[in-house]
Amino acid sequence: MGFGERRGFGERRGFGGPREMHKAVCSECGKECEVPFKPTEGKPVYCRDCFQKRKKF
């Protein structure tokens, strides 16, 4: 097998198919959003915009 001939090369992301998205409310701005994990009670969840802002610090 050469480069690019591996099974599944470029076909799927992660561990098999599309991610299951879960509805959540951003802990910072209060906007409804979807995240690729099941939110845990008591832990903050951030929308894409707020997550990017926090990531810079």
PAFIGU-590092 format. One line per 5 residues: their letters; for each residue x, y, z of N, C-alpha, C, O. Coordinates in pm, whole numbers. Layout:
a> X Y Z X Y Z X Y Z X Y Z ~ ...
//
This chain:
mgfge> 83 -120 0 0 0 0 86 125 0 180 136 79 ~ 56 217 -86 128 343 -92 54 452 -19 -55 431 35 ~ 113 568 -17 50 683 48 -83 713 -20 -90 720 -142 ~ -186 730 57 -318 760 2 -402 637 -26 -520 648 -59 ~ -341 520 -13 -414 396 -39 -462 330 91 -527 226 88
rrgfg> -429 393 201 -473 336 329 -625 332 338 -692 421 285 ~ -676 233 403 -821 219 417 -877 339 493 -827 375 599 ~ -980 401 437 -1047 513 502 -975 646 489 -1019 744 548 ~ -868 653 413 -793 777 400 -882 889 347 -933 881 235 ~ -901 992 429 -978 1108 387 -1129 1088 385 -1202 1177 342
errgf> -1177 973 430 -1321 947 424 -1396 993 547 -1507 1046 536 ~ -1336 974 665 -1409 1005 788 -1323 1084 883 -1200 1083 875 ~ -1390 1154 974 -1321 1229 1078 -1335 1154 1209 -1438 1092 1235 ~ -1235 1160 1291 -1243 1104 1426 -1261 955 1427 -1195 882 1353 ~ -1352 908 1511 -1370 766 1532 -1494 711 1464 -1565 630 1523
ggpre> -1521 753 1343 -1630 692 1269 -1749 782 1244 -1842 786 1324 ~ -1747 852 1137 -1864 926 1095 -1879 1062 1159 -1790 1110 1229 ~ -1993 1124 1133 -2017 1259 1184 -2033 1260 1336 -2079 1163 1396 ~ -1995 1372 1396 -2007 1385 1541 -2151 1406 1581 -2229 1468 1508 ~ -2187 1355 1698 -2319 1382 1754 -2309 1515 1827 -2224 1532 1914
mhkav> -2396 1608 1792 -2393 1741 1852 -2501 1752 1960 -2608 1692 1949 ~ -2470 1829 2064 -2561 1847 2177 -2590 1995 2196 -2499 2078 2187 ~ -2716 2027 2220 -2755 2167 2242 -2707 2211 2380 -2710 2135 2476 ~ -2663 2337 2387 -2614 2394 2512 -2636 2545 2509 -2670 2601 2405 ~ -2615 2608 2623 -2623 2754 2633 -2485 2801 2678 -2431 2752 2777
csecg> -2429 2897 2605 -2296 2949 2636 -2294 3010 2776 -2382 3089 2812 ~ -2195 2973 2855 -2181 3022 2992 -2140 3169 2996 -2158 3234 3099 ~ -2086 3220 2886 -2039 3359 2886 -2141 3456 2828 -2173 3556 2891 ~ -2194 3427 2708 -2285 3523 2643 -2432 3481 2649 -2519 3563 2620 ~ -2460 3358 2687 -2597 3312 2700 -2662 3267 2570 -2780 3232 2568
kecev> -2585 3267 2461 -2637 3228 2330 -2651 3075 2323 -2567 3001 2375 ~ -2758 3029 2257 -2777 2885 2238 -2677 2838 2132 -2656 2905 2031 ~ -2615 2722 2156 -2516 2671 2062 -2519 2518 2065 -2594 2457 2142 ~ -2438 2457 1980 -2425 2312 1978 -2279 2277 1998 -2191 2342 1943 ~ -2255 2174 2078 -2118 2130 2107 -2105 1981 2077 -2203 1907 2085
pfkpt> -1983 1935 2042 -1963 1795 2004 -1944 1701 2123 -1886 1593 2108 ~ -1991 1741 2242 -1982 1657 2361 -2105 1680 2446 -2172 1782 2432 ~ -2135 1587 2533 -2250 1602 2622 -2208 1692 2738 -2120 1655 2815 ~ -2270 1809 2752 -2231 1901 2859 -2247 1838 2997 -2344 1767 3024 ~ -2151 1866 3084 -2152 1815 3221 -2205 1925 3312 -2160 2039 3305
egkpv> -2299 1889 3397 -2357 1987 3489 -2249 2045 3579 -2167 1972 3635 ~ -2249 2176 3593 -2152 2243 3678 -2025 2288 3606 -1945 2361 3663 ~ -2006 2245 3481 -1889 2286 3404 -1933 2384 3296 -2038 2364 3234 ~ -1856 2490 3274 -1894 2589 3173 -1885 2534 3031 -1802 2449 3001 ~ -1974 2585 2945 -1975 2552 2803 -1972 2684 2729 -2044 2777 2765
ycrdc> -1890 2693 2625 -1877 2817 2550 -1913 2797 2404 -1882 2693 2345 ~ -1979 2897 2345 -2007 2895 2201 -1874 2911 2128 -1771 2940 2189 ~ -1876 2893 1998 -1753 2901 1918 -1682 3036 1937 -1561 3041 1954 ~ -1759 3146 1933 -1700 3279 1944 -1634 3301 2080 -1520 3346 2088 ~ -1706 3269 2188 -1652 3289 2322 -1534 3196 2349 -1439 3233 2418
fqkrk> -1539 3075 2294 -1429 2981 2310 -1302 3037 2245 -1194 3029 2304 ~ -1315 3093 2126 -1200 3151 2056 -1142 3270 2135 -1021 3285 2144 ~ -1230 3353 2193 -1184 3468 2271 -1106 3422 2394 -1002 3479 2426 ~ -1156 3318 2462 -1091 3266 2582 -959 3196 2549 -866 3198 2629 ~ -953 3134 2433 -836 3058 2391 -714 3149 2372 -600 3103 2387
kf> -736 3276 2338 -627 3369 2312 -549 3405 2438 -433 3447 2428 ~ -608 3389 2555 -543 3430 2681 -457 3321 2736 -395 3337 2841
//
